[in-house]
């Protein structure tokens, strides 16, 4: 059950004013909604995460050299990129 203080906080966030009667009403209604959401759900089809094994793609030294030569910015055999934060 939600506390009266929590309902008042939710009303403040929604920028609505509630009377004491409405607070009591919403306290019950919001609590029943949250209780309903906590129930586990089921699916008619089994859901399974599809995984695959990591595979190493071998490359020739010539291919590696060509790729590094075509890249705009490389240093000591490594590709330089802008940092992404």
Rosetta blueprint (number, residue, H / E / L):
1 X L
2 X L
3 X L
4 X H
5 X H
6 X H
7 X H
8 X H
9 X H
10 X H
11 X H
12 X H
13 X H
14 X L
15 X L
16 X L
17 X L
18 X L
19 X L
20 X H
21 X H
22 X H
23 X H
24 X H
25 X H
26 X H
27 X H
28 X H
29 X H
30 X H
31 X H
32 X H
33 X H
34 X H
35 X H
36 X H
37 X H
38 X L
39 X L
40 X L
41 X L
42 X L
43 X L
44 X L
45 X L
46 X L
47 X L
48 X L
49 X L
50 X L
51 X L
52 X L
53 X L
54 X L
55 X L
56 X L
57 X L
58 X L
59 X L
60 X L
61 X H
62 X H
63 X H
64 X H
65 X H
66 X H
67 X H
68 X H
69 X H
70 X H
71 X L
72 X L
73 X L
74 X E
75 X E
76 X L
77 X L
78 X E
79 X E
80 X L
81 X L
82 X L
83 X L
84 X L
85 X L
